[in-house]
Amino acid sequence: MDEIKLYENKQIRSVWDDEKEEWYFSVVDVVGVLTESENPQVYWRVLKKRLKEEGNERGCREILNFNPYRTK
């Protein structure tokens, strides 16, 4: 079941996993809503790069374990 969630009138793409009984949300959409960035894809890419450069692999992995799903 795929759905579009709204947060402050902004769309966040989501997918329900029946097997795990969990919702998965698009990290890029969440970043866009929380940061009000005009280009959340770039914001997310730069954030991941900086976390890795700072040696914060754990922080990056924890974010990625949020299980972002890729949308077309």
Secondary structure by P-SEA (a helix, b strand, c coil): cbbbbbcccbbbbbccccccccccccaaaaaaaaaccccaaaaaaaaaaaaaaacaaaaaaaaaaacccccc
